Amino acid sequence: MTATGSTPSRDRTSDSKGSRKDEERRIDRIGWRLAGVGGEFASHVLAGVLIGLGIDWYFGVRPWGILGGASAGLAVGMLQFIRQSLKLNREMGPVSPPPEGWKEVEDEPADKEDERDEDRSRP
């Protein structure tokens, strides 16, 4: 803070670097949240399997309890996975192009042979 009580202003270069770092941090947070969504999916499946094992043991209906529990865990896990992924996708917003622009990638022509193809033709 300055003597007048206001914060000093930043120059334009530090603002652009700061906003770039903020954007990187935001994307990192969303990436870690997506990783958490994957872990949540696995925990739903595991919980379903364990509940199914308990049903098998208690009621003696082997293997139907574990099959039902695993199916229910997969269904609930997929539902939550899709919901959370769509929510995070909306939060992420549109992707801006890199500063140097999108790079054009050319495909190889189908009739062009590669040196790897020559090795396969030899017996």
ChimeraX attribute file (.defattr): number of C-alpha atoms within 10 A of each C-alpha:
attribute: neighborCount
match mode: 1-to-1
recipient: residues
	/A:1	8
	/A:2	7
	/A:3	6
	/A:4	7
	/A:5	7
	/A:6	8
	/A:7	9
	/A:8	9
	/A:9	8
	/A:10	8
	/A:11	8
	/A:12	9
	/A:13	9
	/A:14	10
	/A:15	12
	/A:16	11
	/A:17	11
	/A:18	12
	/A:19	12
	/A:20	12
	/A:21	12
	/A:22	12
	/A:23	12
	/A:24	12
	/A:25	12
	/A:26	13
	/A:27	14
	/A:28	12
	/A:29	12
	/A:30	17
	/A:31	14
	/A:32	11
	/A:33	15
	/A:34	17
	/A:35	12
	/A:36	14
	/A:37	20
	/A:38	17
	/A:39	13
	/A:40	16
	/A:41	21
	/A:42	17
	/A:43	15
	/A:44	21
	/A:45	21
	/A:46	17
	/A:47	16
	/A:48	25
	/A:49	22
	/A:50	17
	/A:51	19
	/A:52	25
	/A:53	23
	/A:54	15
	/A:55	19
	/A:56	18
	/A:57	14
	/A:58	11
	/A:59	10
	/A:60	12
	/A:61	13
	/A:62	14
	/A:63	13
	/A:64	14
	/A:65	23
	/A:66	21
	/A:67	16
	/A:68	17
	/A:69	24
	/A:70	22
	/A:71	16
	/A:72	19
	/A:73	24
	/A:74	21
	/A:75	16
	/A:76	15
	/A:77	23
	/A:78	18
	/A:79	13
	/A:80	17
	/A:81	20
	/A:82	13
	/A:83	13
	/A:84	17
	/A:85	17
	/A:86	12
	/A:87	11
	/A:88	16
	/A:89	13
	/A:90	10
	/A:91	12
	/A:92	13
	/A:93	8
	/A:94	8
	/A:95	6
	/A:96	7
	/A:97	8
	/A:98	8
	/A:99	6
	/A:100	6
	/A:101	8
	/A:102	8
	/A:103	7
	/A:104	6
	/A:105	6
	/A:106	6
	/A:107	6
	/A:108	9
	/A:109	7
	/A:110	6
	/A:111	6
	/A:112	7
	/A:113	10
	/A:114	9
	/A:115	7
	/A:116	8
	/A:117	10
	/A:118	9
	/A:119	9
	/A:120	8
	/A:121	7
	/A:122	6
	/A:123	4
